[in-house]
Each structure stands twice: as structure tokens, then as C-alpha cells.
């Protein structure tokens, strides 16, 4: 049983600068795609989150040699290619590892079984399995191919042209990785462009890939074993951006943060709300834009967020909801039904927690409406539902409350951001 973690209201501004931990999404991709080079690849600033460690463990079980040169510099030796795992592969809580590896394993010449923790076994996999089967993949899963465990018998794949019904970076990436082993040109079209880290790393490693906005195609490729540097995670930076925006007199700088155009929706939304955000020291590394972000306290106002923006802020919506409680007027979020299929039902989790704190809101099937200008009440316990982003959002909400709150399951923060509390401490000393 989880210990209740106590959060006290904050009565001082946030000041100073911090390094944001490495991007989880890019770390996953760097490791899995790097392992497909059949050479040795160096990855600098690899994430220390539990999910990204799960990815390395899975690659090790598939015969990839992994050596840490420092705490977050990793060398992957995949010179002998991937080999059949002797055991069932446990993906832990990582949906990214599961969906990407399903695509990779579909094109190998061996048999694999994928499992995960209790949370992961409830998450939908049909969105990946269905198009992979159209390529000729031999895949079986529980509940009509929708849930873990998953069995994959590697086979010869054929390219397809696939119109994805949703803008999902995980679906797109699974198909692109399978497309590396397929006969012909695999084409994926999305209704909106989802995050494009996979395309960027594949392009950087010289894959046969073509990108035209929300249409991407790939053919069999020999990937170049170039070193990969991972920038700071903007999804992790989002919690500090919101905190500095709503805690009076705050002024912080977040260093070395990834500014990928498909991920900066959080900056766009906060600026629409009136946030004081400045980008400093822009540069490109390994195909990704990187820079420092300065955030100062500002008076926020409510905004309307529609479906076309959702792919670029899908992970940040829980903390945007917290920002909305401090904004003048209503904030409306719609077209975000995919949130119900994350580590938790994030729409229900967000609404439940904020209502406990006295927020006036209306839950919708695809989002919610938050009435702002709230003084959050404390003296309550919030649930995390085994979800790291809900846990961190609850922490920020607790800082703004009029009395201490408890968080049940705060340890789930370690999935993506084990340094979370240390970073906050640096900004309050």
C-alpha cells in the first residue's frame, strides 16, 4: 500500500535555473532505433526514468549489449542484430516500449512474448496490432487482440498505405519501425501531425524516409550508427512552466529543453493564456531543436483548446488543467478522448482531483471545462491512479492550495521524473 505523500502550500516564489531531465520520448526512440543499426551507438543524456530503463532491459533480453559510461551516457552494441529472448519480455509500465517493440518484432525471424504491469495490461493495443496485421504480421493478444500479453511470430512483412483514424505518434512509429523490414514503401497518413521524434531520428540516421507534413513513408534501410544526444524533456519542463506562471513573483530558466515543433503546444497554450515565456539560445542537435526557456509569473486567462492542438499537448493536459484553475474565466478542452486510454483515464483523474480541491468544472467525454480564478482548498487526499503525470500535476495543485494535501501513490513520479522534487528544491533555495 502506498504511503500518503504530504504537500504543503508554497509561500515563496520560484527563482533560479535548472537542467531539465532528458526527454523520455526521444530516449526510447534513440535506444530502440539505435539498436537497429547493427553497430555500436552512443546515446548521451539518456533518461533515467523507469520506462526508459525498461526499454534498455528489453533490448538486453534481445541480445543487445548495454554499457553505461556515466550515469546517463549509454553505449549500445547491436553488432550481432536482435536475437530471440529466452524469456517473456516484461515492459513494465511503458506503453511506448510495448507498441514500438511490437512493430520491430513483427519483422524479425523469431518468436516473442510481451507482458507488462497491471496498468499496462489495461491499455489498448489494437490501434497498433490491426495495421501491423495488414502488413502480414503474425500477432496474437488477449481480448480480441486489444490487450497484453502479446505474442509475435516474426515474419516477412509487406508495405501498406495506412490512413490512421487518429493522430498517434505511437501508431505511426510502430508502423515506421515495421516498415524498416517490409517489402516496398510503407506510407502512413494522419488526420493531424503527431509528434515526429521517430522521423527525425530515422532521418538523422540516414533511413530511406520521406516526410510531407502529416504523411510519412519509409522503405528498408541501413541505418548509420551516429551518436545521439537527447535534449531535456519539455513534458517535464511543463510542470515548472506552469508553476512559475502561477506562483507570484517567480522567475526561472529551464535549460537545454527540446523545442520540437510537434511538442511545443504547451508553450503556445500558455502564451495564449497570457504567460510570460521567452526562448533563449536556440540550436539544433541530432535533428532536434533545443533551447533554454525563461518563465516569469503572469496573470493568466482562460482559453479554448480544440482537437487540432491536442496531439502537441496530449501529455501536458493534466498540468494545463491546473493552470486553468488559476486563470481568469473558463478553459475549455475538447477532442482529447485519447486521454482516457493513457496510464490512467486522465480525463476522469484530472476532474476527480480538481473537484476534491473545490474547482468548478464540467467533465465531457472528450475533455472538460474548468472555471478559473479558484483558490484551491486543501485538507484532502488526491489519487494518482498509478499515473506519473497525474501525480506531478497533483503536486503543483498542492502548492497552490490553502491547506496541505495528501497524494496517494506519489512514487509513480519515478516512472518518468525521479528527480522531480530535487529540481523544485533547487528553485526554492
C-alpha positions as CSV (number, residue, x, y, z in Angstrom):
1,X,0.0,0.0,0.0
2,X,1.3,3.5,-0.9
3,X,2.3,5.9,1.7
4,X,0.4,9.2,1.6
5,X,2.8,12.0,0.5
6,X,2.1,15.4,2.0
7,X,2.4,18.7,0.0
8,X,2.4,22.0,1.8
9,X,1.3,25.2,0.2
10,X,4.1,27.4,-1.1
11,X,4.7,30.9,0.2
12,X,7.8,32.0,-1.7
13,X,8.5,32.5,-5.4
14,X,10.4,30.1,-7.6
15,X,13.8,31.5,-8.7
16,X,16.9,30.3,-10.4
17,X,17.8,27.9,-13.2
18,X,17.7,24.1,-13.5
19,X,18.6,21.5,-16.1
20,X,15.6,19.6,-17.2
21,X,16.0,15.7,-17.2
22,X,16.3,14.1,-20.6
23,X,13.3,13.6,-22.9
24,X,11.7,10.2,-22.3
25,X,10.1,10.0,-25.8
26,X,13.4,10.7,-27.5
27,X,15.4,8.4,-25.2
28,X,13.0,5.4,-26.0
29,X,13.5,6.1,-29.7
30,X,17.2,6.6,-29.5
31,X,17.7,3.2,-27.9
32,X,15.3,1.1,-30.0
33,X,16.3,2.7,-33.3
34,X,20.0,2.8,-32.3
35,X,19.8,-1.0,-31.7
36,X,18.6,-1.4,-35.3
37,X,21.9,0.0,-36.8
38,X,23.7,-3.3,-36.1
39,X,26.6,-1.3,-34.9
40,X,27.7,0.4,-31.6
41,X,25.8,3.6,-30.9
42,X,26.5,6.2,-28.1
43,X,23.5,7.9,-26.5
44,X,24.2,11.0,-24.4
45,X,21.8,12.3,-21.7
46,X,19.6,9.1,-21.7
47,X,16.6,9.3,-19.5
48,X,16.8,7.7,-16.0
49,X,13.1,7.2,-15.8
50,X,11.8,3.7,-15.1
51,X,10.1,3.4,-18.5
52,X,13.3,4.2,-20.4
53,X,15.2,1.7,-18.2
54,X,12.5,-0.9,-19.2
55,X,13.4,-0.2,-22.9
56,X,17.1,-1.0,-22.2
57,X,16.2,-4.2,-20.3
58,X,14.1,-5.3,-23.2
59,X,16.9,-4.6,-25.7
60,X,19.4,-6.6,-23.4
61,X,17.0,-9.5,-23.4
62,X,17.1,-9.4,-27.2
63,X,20.9,-9.7,-27.3
64,X,22.0,-6.0,-27.3
65,X,25.0,-5.3,-25.1
66,X,24.4,-2.2,-23.0
67,X,27.2,-0.3,-21.1
68,X,26.9,2.9,-19.1
69,X,29.9,5.1,-19.4
70,X,28.4,7.6,-16.9
71,X,25.1,7.9,-15.2
72,X,23.3,8.9,-18.4
73,X,25.7,8.1,-21.2
74,X,24.9,4.7,-22.7
75,X,26.7,2.6,-25.4
76,X,24.5,0.1,-27.3
77,X,26.4,-2.7,-29.1
78,X,24.0,-4.3,-31.5
79,X,26.6,-5.6,-34.0
80,X,25.0,-9.1,-34.0
81,X,21.5,-7.9,-34.6
82,X,18.5,-8.8,-32.4
83,X,18.1,-12.3,-31.1
84,X,15.2,-14.2,-29.7
85,X,14.6,-13.5,-26.0
86,X,14.8,-16.6,-23.8
87,X,12.0,-15.3,-21.5
88,X,8.8,-13.4,-21.7
89,X,9.6,-9.7,-22.0
90,X,8.2,-7.5,-19.3
91,X,7.6,-4.0,-20.5
92,X,6.8,-2.7,-17.0
93,X,4.6,0.4,-17.3
94,X,5.9,1.5,-20.7
95,X,3.2,1.7,-23.5
96,X,5.8,3.3,-25.8
97,X,8.2,0.4,-25.4
98,X,5.4,-2.1,-26.0
99,X,3.9,-0.5,-29.1
100,X,7.3,0.3,-30.7
101,X,8.8,-3.2,-30.0
102,X,5.6,-4.8,-31.4
103,X,6.4,-3.1,-34.7
104,X,10.1,-4.1,-34.6
105,X,9.5,-7.7,-33.5
106,X,6.9,-8.2,-36.3
107,X,9.7,-8.1,-38.8
108,X,12.2,-10.3,-37.1
109,X,12.8,-14.0,-37.7
110,X,11.9,-15.2,-34.2
111,X,9.1,-15.6,-31.7
112,X,8.4,-13.1,-28.8
113,X,6.0,-12.8,-25.9
114,X,5.3,-9.3,-24.4
115,X,3.8,-8.7,-21.0
116,X,3.6,-5.7,-18.6
117,X,2.4,-4.5,-15.2
118,X,-1.2,-4.2,-14.1
119,X,-1.6,-0.7,-15.6
120,X,-0.1,-1.6,-18.9
121,X,-2.3,-4.7,-19.4
122,X,-5.4,-2.5,-19.4
123,X,-4.1,-0.2,-22.1
124,X,-5.4,-0.6,-25.8
125,X,-3.1,-2.2,-28.3
126,X,-5.5,-2.8,-31.2
127,X,-4.6,0.5,-32.7
128,X,-1.1,-0.9,-33.4
129,X,-1.9,-4.6,-33.9
130,X,-4.5,-4.0,-36.5
131,X,-2.4,-2.1,-39.1
132,X,0.6,-4.4,-38.4
133,X,-1.5,-7.4,-39.3
134,X,-2.4,-5.6,-42.6
135,X,1.4,-5.8,-43.3
136,X,1.3,-9.5,-42.7
137,X,2.4,-9.5,-39.1
138,X,1.5,-12.6,-37.1
139,X,0.4,-11.2,-33.7
140,X,-2.0,-12.6,-31.0
141,X,-3.2,-10.8,-27.9
142,X,-5.9,-11.1,-25.2
143,X,-9.4,-9.8,-25.7
144,X,-9.6,-9.9,-29.5
145,X,-6.1,-8.5,-30.0
146,X,-6.6,-5.5,-27.8
147,X,-4.7,-6.2,-24.5
148,X,-1.5,-7.7,-23.2
149,X,0.1,-10.2,-23.2
150,X,1.0,-10.1,-26.9
151,X,2.7,-12.9,-28.9
152,X,4.6,-12.0,-32.0
153,X,5.8,-14.6,-34.6
154,X,8.3,-12.6,-36.7
155,X,7.5,-12.9,-40.4
156,X,8.0,-11.4,-43.8
157,X,6.2,-8.0,-44.0
158,X,4.8,-6.2,-46.9
159,X,4.4,-2.4,-47.1
160,X,1.0,-0.8,-46.8
161,X,-0.5,2.7,-47.2
162,X,-2.4,3.3,-44.0
163,X,-4.7,6.2,-43.1
164,X,-4.6,6.3,-39.3
165,X,-8.0,7.3,-37.8
166,X,-6.1,9.1,-35.0
167,X,-3.0,11.3,-34.8
168,X,-0.9,9.0,-32.7
169,X,2.9,9.1,-32.6
170,X,3.0,5.6,-31.2
171,X,0.9,4.1,-34.0
172,X,2.9,5.9,-36.6
173,X,6.2,4.9,-35.1
174,X,5.3,1.2,-34.8
175,X,4.4,1.2,-38.5
176,X,7.6,3.1,-39.5
177,X,9.8,0.6,-37.5
178,X,8.0,-2.3,-39.0
179,X,8.4,-0.6,-42.4
180,X,12.2,-0.8,-42.0
181,X,11.8,-4.6,-42.6
182,X,8.9,-4.6,-45.1
183,X,9.0,-5.1,-48.8
184,X,8.1,-1.9,-50.6
185,X,7.3,1.6,-49.4
186,X,5.2,1.9,-46.2
187,X,3.1,5.1,-46.1
188,X,1.3,6.5,-43.0
189,X,-1.2,9.4,-43.2
190,X,-2.6,11.0,-40.0
191,X,-5.5,13.4,-39.7
192,X,-3.1,15.8,-37.9
193,X,0.6,15.7,-37.5
194,X,1.6,13.9,-34.2
195,X,5.0,14.3,-32.6
196,X,7.7,13.4,-35.0
197,X,10.7,12.3,-33.0
198,X,10.8,8.9,-34.7
199,X,11.0,10.6,-38.2
200,X,13.7,12.9,-37.0
201,X,16.0,10.2,-35.6
202,X,15.4,8.0,-38.6
203,X,16.3,10.9,-40.9
204,X,19.4,11.7,-38.8
205,X,20.5,8.0,-39.1
206,X,20.1,8.2,-42.9
207,X,16.9,6.0,-43.2
208,X,15.1,5.9,-46.6
209,X,12.3,8.1,-45.2
210,X,10.2,10.9,-46.8
211,X,8.2,13.4,-44.8
212,X,5.4,15.6,-46.1
213,X,3.6,17.2,-43.1
214,X,1.2,14.5,-41.8
215,X,2.2,11.9,-44.5
216,X,5.4,9.8,-43.9
217,X,6.8,7.0,-45.9
218,X,9.7,4.6,-45.3
219,X,11.5,1.7,-47.1
220,X,14.0,-0.9,-46.0
221,X,17.1,1.0,-44.7
222,X,20.6,0.5,-43.5
223,X,20.8,2.9,-40.5
224,X,24.0,4.8,-39.8
225,X,25.5,4.4,-36.3
226,X,25.8,8.1,-35.4
227,X,26.0,9.3,-31.8
228,X,22.7,10.6,-30.4
229,X,22.3,13.4,-27.9
230,X,18.9,13.6,-26.0
231,X,17.6,17.1,-25.0
232,X,15.7,17.9,-21.9
233,X,12.0,16.8,-21.8
234,X,9.5,19.6,-22.5
235,X,6.8,17.5,-20.9
236,X,8.8,17.5,-17.7
237,X,9.5,21.2,-18.1
238,X,5.8,21.9,-18.4
239,X,5.3,21.4,-14.6
240,X,7.8,24.1,-13.8
241,X,6.5,26.4,-16.6
242,X,3.0,26.3,-15.1
243,X,4.3,26.6,-11.5
244,X,6.4,29.7,-12.3
245,X,3.5,31.2,-14.3
246,X,1.0,31.0,-11.3
247,X,3.3,31.4,-8.2
248,X,3.6,35.1,-7.6
249,X,7.0,36.8,-8.4
250,X,8.6,33.6,-9.8
251,X,11.3,33.9,-12.5
252,X,13.1,30.7,-13.6
253,X,15.2,29.4,-16.5
254,X,14.8,25.8,-17.7
255,X,18.0,24.8,-19.6
256,X,18.6,22.5,-22.6
257,X,14.9,21.8,-23.3
258,X,13.8,20.1,-26.5
259,X,11.7,22.5,-28.7
260,X,10.4,20.2,-31.3
261,X,7.7,21.9,-33.3
262,X,5.3,19.0,-32.6
263,X,5.8,19.3,-28.8
264,X,5.7,23.0,-28.1
265,X,2.0,23.2,-27.9
266,X,2.4,23.7,-24.1
267,X,4.3,26.9,-24.8
268,X,1.7,28.0,-27.4
269,X,-1.2,27.3,-25.0
270,X,0.4,29.1,-22.0
271,X,1.3,32.1,-24.1
272,X,-2.4,32.2,-25.3
273,X,-3.3,32.2,-21.6
274,X,-1.0,35.2,-21.1
275,X,2.1,33.5,-19.7
276,X,5.4,35.4,-19.8
277,X,7.7,32.9,-21.7
278,X,10.9,33.7,-23.6
279,X,13.0,31.2,-25.6
280,X,16.8,31.6,-25.2
281,X,19.8,30.1,-27.0
282,X,18.1,28.2,-29.8
283,X,20.2,25.4,-31.6
284,X,19.8,22.1,-33.4
285,X,21.2,18.8,-32.2
286,X,20.7,15.4,-33.9
287,X,17.7,16.8,-35.8
288,X,16.0,18.3,-32.8
289,X,15.7,22.0,-31.8
290,X,16.9,22.8,-28.3
291,X,17.0,25.9,-26.2
292,X,16.5,27.5,-22.7
293,X,13.1,28.6,-21.6
294,X,12.6,31.6,-19.2
295,X,9.3,31.8,-17.4
296,X,8.0,34.6,-15.2
297,X,4.9,35.0,-13.1
298,X,1.9,36.4,-15.1
299,X,-1.9,36.8,-14.8
300,X,-3.5,34.0,-16.9
301,X,-6.8,33.9,-18.7
302,X,-8.9,31.0,-19.9
303,X,-8.7,29.7,-23.4
304,X,-10.4,27.1,-25.7
305,X,-8.2,24.2,-26.8
306,X,-9.6,22.2,-29.8
307,X,-8.8,18.9,-31.3
308,X,-6.2,20.1,-33.8
309,X,-4.0,21.2,-30.8
310,X,-4.4,18.0,-28.8
311,X,-1.6,15.9,-30.4
312,X,1.0,18.5,-29.5
313,X,-0.1,18.8,-25.8
314,X,-1.5,15.3,-25.1
315,X,0.9,14.7,-22.2
316,X,0.6,18.2,-20.8
317,X,-3.2,18.4,-20.4
318,X,-3.2,17.4,-16.7
319,X,-0.9,20.3,-15.8
320,X,-2.7,22.7,-18.2
321,X,-5.8,21.9,-16.2
322,X,-4.0,23.0,-13.0
323,X,-3.0,26.3,-14.8
324,X,-6.7,26.7,-15.8
325,X,-7.8,26.8,-12.2
326,X,-5.7,30.0,-11.7
327,X,-6.8,31.7,-14.9
328,X,-9.5,34.3,-15.3
329,X,-12.5,32.8,-17.0
330,X,-13.2,29.3,-18.3
331,X,-10.8,27.0,-20.1
332,X,-12.3,24.5,-22.5
333,X,-10.5,21.4,-23.7
334,X,-12.2,19.2,-26.3
335,X,-11.2,16.5,-28.8
336,X,-8.9,14.8,-26.2
337,X,-10.7,11.5,-25.8
338,X,-7.4,9.6,-26.3
339,X,-6.6,10.8,-22.7
340,X,-8.9,8.2,-21.4
341,X,-6.5,5.5,-22.6
342,X,-3.2,6.7,-21.1
343,X,-1.6,5.3,-17.9
344,X,-5.0,6.2,-16.4
345,X,-8.2,7.6,-17.6
346,X,-6.7,11.1,-17.4
347,X,-9.9,13.0,-18.0
348,X,-11.6,11.3,-15.1
349,X,-8.4,11.5,-12.9
350,X,-8.0,15.2,-13.6
351,X,-11.6,16.0,-12.9
352,X,-11.9,13.9,-9.8
353,X,-8.8,15.5,-8.2
354,X,-9.7,19.1,-9.0
355,X,-13.3,18.7,-7.8
356,X,-11.9,17.4,-4.5
357,X,-10.0,20.7,-4.3
358,X,-13.1,22.8,-4.8
359,X,-12.8,23.5,-8.5
360,X,-15.9,24.1,-10.5
361,X,-15.7,22.1,-13.7
362,X,-17.7,20.0,-16.1
363,X,-16.4,16.7,-17.4
364,X,-17.1,15.8,-21.0
365,X,-16.5,12.5,-22.9
366,X,-13.6,14.2,-24.8
367,X,-12.4,16.7,-22.3
368,X,-13.6,19.2,-19.7
369,X,-14.4,22.8,-18.9
370,X,-12.6,24.4,-15.9
371,X,-13.9,27.6,-14.3
372,X,-10.8,29.6,-13.3
373,X,-9.8,32.1,-10.7
374,X,-10.0,29.4,-8.0
375,X,-8.4,29.4,-4.6
376,X,-7.7,25.7,-4.3
377,X,-8.7,24.2,-1.0
378,X,-6.5,21.6,0.7
379,X,-7.2,19.2,3.5
380,X,-7.9,16.3,1.1
381,X,-6.1,13.3,-0.4
382,X,-5.7,13.1,-4.2
383,X,-5.3,9.8,-6.0
384,X,-2.6,9.2,-8.8
385,X,-4.2,6.1,-10.3
386,X,-0.7,4.8,-11.0
387,X,-0.1,7.7,-13.3
388,X,3.1,9.8,-13.1
389,X,1.7,12.9,-14.8
390,X,-1.4,12.9,-12.6
391,X,1.0,12.7,-9.5
392,X,3.1,15.6,-10.6
393,X,0.1,17.7,-11.5
394,X,-1.4,17.0,-8.1
395,X,1.9,18.2,-6.5
396,X,1.6,21.6,-8.3
397,X,-2.0,21.9,-7.3
398,X,-1.0,21.2,-3.7
399,X,1.5,24.1,-3.8
400,X,-1.4,26.4,-4.7
401,X,-3.8,25.1,-2.0
402,X,-4.9,27.0,1.1
403,X,-4.1,23.9,3.3
404,X,-1.8,20.9,2.9
405,X,-3.0,18.0,0.8
406,X,-2.0,14.3,0.6
407,X,-1.1,12.4,-2.6
408,X,-1.7,8.6,-2.7
409,X,0.8,6.9,-5.0
410,X,3.2,9.8,-5.5
411,X,6.0,7.3,-6.0
412,X,4.7,6.9,-9.6
413,X,6.6,10.1,-10.4
414,X,9.7,7.8,-10.7
415,X,8.3,6.4,-13.9
416,X,9.4,9.5,-15.8
417,X,11.0,12.0,-13.4
418,X,12.7,10.6,-10.3
419,X,14.5,14.0,-9.8
420,X,11.2,15.9,-9.7
421,X,11.3,17.0,-6.0
422,X,15.1,17.8,-6.1
423,X,14.5,20.2,-9.0
424,X,11.8,22.0,-7.2
425,X,14.0,22.3,-4.1
426,X,16.7,24.0,-6.3
427,X,14.2,26.7,-7.2
428,X,13.1,27.4,-3.7
429,X,16.5,27.7,-2.0
